[in-house]
Amino acid sequence: MEEKRLLLIVNPFSGKAKMVTTLMAVTQILSDNGFEVTVYPTKKAADATLRAESVKEGEFDRIVVCGGDGTLNEVITGLMRSGVKCKIGYIPAGTLNEWSQGLKIPRSIPEAAKIAAGDKDIRLDIGKFADRYFSYTASFGAFTEVSYSAPQEVKNVLGQAAYFIEGIKSLGNIKPVHLKLECEEKTIEDDFLFGAVSNSMSVGGIVKFKENLVKLNDGFFEVMLIKNPKNILQFQNILDGILRADLNREQIEFFHTKRITITGGRAVPWTLDGEFAPGRDELVIENVPSALWLVSPFGEDTPQNNIESE
């Protein structure tokens, strides 16, 4: 029986450089499951995008990404740009691993490798942000810079706490941004502290959504906007709503849409899956339905194709 071909893209700098000690074990697990493994360690930013973009149709039966959410984003971007269709496995080895937590992919690298080598898969939506892509969130405003401003060595030592520390440091510098957002469902123009267009159970490890509000392959984004509070009571109400995952609060807008146009944001920095993206005068974000073919613990037999707790 001919072995299936697998490209293993590894970010050796993700998290606490876990792959330095576990690469052989991962390769053995993938090989034991019938794959001929080609290993590609990334060398610099956007290297995973270039490698994925160079893959030819039919060259590999599967691509497995081992790194953080940013590395996965790079691989997805490369494949979306090239148009090559290939099943993707994900072994989370980053610091936050926010997206994989929502997908119930284990943090144990060997256990995640077993899933990545498995035969269960699900189609997931992908976001298109101008000429770039994101797998789970595009966000601006408060806490947005945390994803890319915390030094890697700090993330490696402190883990998820690094994001909260950097977030607390940024609270005193929060400035509202004035934007106009237009979609089929509504038009909103206001001053905002934070905004996220997402396809995930949480954003930044801080804002968590109730599971009945999110479906990862329905062709819709979840949009959450936090308007600038006019007084301390409104600010406290916003924080309480976020902590309780209660988005039906004054100054919080939450809705679903397939496509949204945002104007007036040239000076507004964004983050795509934890990586920096510059703002634009006019920005279009749209959902690309079922664009990602991801190996998962569940597969298409998941109820309503939603990723839920067992």
N, C-alpha and C positions, 0 to 999 in steps of 0.2 A: 504493500500500500504506500503510495507516494505521500511524503510528509508535506504538511501545509507550511507555507512560508510566513514568517512573522517578523516584523520590524519592531524592535524594542528601543524606544527613544527615552533616554535617561538623562535627567538633570542631576548631576552629581552634587550640586550645591544646595538643593532643596532641603528645607527643614534642618535637621542636624546631620546632614550628609549621610543619612541612613543607608543609602544605596551602596556606599563604599564597602560596607561589610556584608550586605545581603544580595549583591548582584549575582553571585554564583548560585545562590539558593533559588533566586527568582528564575534564572536561566534554566536551571535543572527542572523546576516545576513546569515551565512552559514546554521544555523538551520532552518531558515524561508524558505530556498530553498530546504528543504527536506533531509538534511544531519544530521546524528548522529555524533557529533564532539568529537574526542579525542584530547586533547591538550597536546603537549609535549614541554616544555620550555628547550632550550639547556643550558648546565651548563659550558661548556668549549670548547676549540677549537677542531674541528673534531667530536664533539658530534652528530651533525646532520648527519654526514656520518654514524656513528655507528647505529643510530636509523633507518635511511633509509635502511641500509644494512640488518637490522634484520627483515624488513617487508617481510611477506610471500605472495606468489602469491595468489591473490584473497582476502587477508585480508582486504584491503581498496579499495574502488572504486575511491578514489582520495586522493592525498597528496597536501596540500596547505602549501607553505613556506612563512613565514612572517619574513623578515630580510633584510639584504643587499645582494649584488651580491655574496659575499663570502659564506653566508649561503646557498643560492641557489646552488652554486657550490658544497658544501658539500653534499647536498641531491642528486643531480644528480650523483655525484661520488658513493655514496652508492648504488643507484639503478643500475648504470651501472655495478658495481662489482657483485651485486647479480643476475643480469639478470632479475629481476622482472619488468614486464610491468605495469605501472600505470600512469594515467593522472595526470599532475602536474598543480596546480594553483600558481600564484606568487603575493604576496602583498608586494611591495617594501617599506621597512622601514629603509633603510640604508642612508648613507650620499650622495653618488654620484648617485647610482641607474642607472648606465650608460646603462646597457643592457635593462632595462625596458623602458627607454626613447625611444630607437630605436624601441621597440615593441608597443609603444603608450599606455602602461599601465599607468593610472593616478597616480600621487603622493599622491592623497587623499586616505588614508587607507580604509575608508568605500566604496568609489567608486571602488577601486581595489578589495575589497572583493566581491562586487557584480559581477565583471567580473570573479573572481576565482570560483564563485558558478554557473557560466553560462554554456551553452551547446555548445559554439563555441570553436573550438580548431584547432591547426595547428601542423604539424610535423616540427621539426627543427633539423638541424645537430648539432652534438656534436664533440668536439675535443678530441683526445686521445694523451696524452703527456707522453710518456714512460708508466708507470703503473698508471698514474693519468688522470683526465679528466678536460675539461673546457667547459663552455657554450658559451663564446664569445671571449676571447682573451688570448693568451700566448705571452708575450713580454719580451724583455731584453733591457738593455742600458739606455739611458737618460730618466728620469722621471719614470722609472720602479719601483724604490724603493719607490716612493711617495705613492703608493697604500697601502703599509704595514708599512712604517716608520713613517707616521704622527700619533701621539698619538691619541687614540680614543676620549679622552676628548677634544682635539683640533678640531677634525673632528665634534664633537657634537656641539661645540660653533660656529665654523666658516663655517661649511658646505663645499660646493664644493670649497670655497676659500682656504681651508686648503691644498688641493691638489696642487693648483697653487703656494702657498707660499713655500711648501716643494720642488716643482719643481724648483722654482727660486733659492732656497738655494743650490740645487744640481748642478746648471749650471757650477760653478767653478771647480767642481770635475769630470766632464765628461772625461772619458778616452776611447778611441776607443778599440774595441775588434776585434781580427782577427779570422774569422770563414770561414768555407767552407760550402756552402749550395747546396744540390743536390736534384733535383726533375725531373719529366718527362719533364718538359718544358725547364729547363735550369740548368746550374751549375754556381755558383758565389763564388769567393773567394776574400775577401777584408777586409779592416778595417771598422768597422761599429760603428756608434754612437747609433743607435737604430734599433730594429727590432720587428715586430709584425706579428704573424700568427693569423688571427681573422675571426670571423663570426658575425660581428657587424657593425652598422652604424658609430661607433666611437671607439677610443682607448684612454683610460685614460682621457676622457673628453676634450682632447686637440687636437688630430688628428681626424678630421671628414671626412667621405667619402661621395661623391656624391651618391645619392640614386640609380642611374642607374648602379653603379659599384658593388652593393652588392645584392645578393640573399641569404636568410638565410636557404634555404633548397634545394640547387642545387648540394650538394655533393662536393663543392669546398670551400677552404679557400681563403681569400684575404691576400696576403703577402706584407708587406711594409717594405723596408729596407732603412735606411739613411746611406750613406757612409760618412767616415770622410772627412770633407771639407779641401781642401788644402790651402785655403786662406779665408779672411774675406768676399770677394764677393760671394764665393760659399756658405758660411754659411748664409749670408743674403738671398741668393736665395732660400735656403732650407726653412728658416723660412717663407718667403713670400709664397712659395708653400703650406706649411702646413696651413697657415692662410687663403689662398684662396681656399683650397681643390683642388689645382692643382698639381697633382702628376707627371705630365710629365715635370720634372725638372732634370737638371744635378745633380748627386749625390743621386737621389731618384730612387729606383727600386720598381715597383708595378706590381704584376702579380697574377694569380689565379692558385691554384694547389690542388690536393687531398691528397698528401703525400709529406713530405719533410724530408730529413736527414741532420742534422747539426753536424759537427765534429769540435773538438778543443775548446769546451766550458765548460770544467770541472769547471773553476773558474768563470763562468758567471752566476750571479743570474737571475732568471726569476720570473715573476709574472703570476699566473693563476687566472683570474677573480679577481685580486686584492690581491691574497694570494701568499706568497713566495714559490718558488720551486727552488731547487738547480740545477746547471748545470751538464752536463755529457760530457764525452769525445766524445761519439756518442749518439745523441738524434734523435729519430724518432717521428714526429708529423703527425698524420693521421686523416682524416675526417671520422666520423662514420655517414653515411647519415640517416636523418630522425629518429634519435634515441630518440629524446625527443618529448613527446606528451604533448604539452602545451596548457592550456586554455588561449584564447586570445580574444581581442575585435573584431577580424575579422573572424577567422576561415578559412577554406580552400577555401572560395569564394573570398579571396583576390586576385586581379589580379596577375597572374603568381606566386602565392604563395609568393609574395614579400611583405615586410612590408613597406608600403609607406604612405606618408601624404595624407590625404583626400583632 
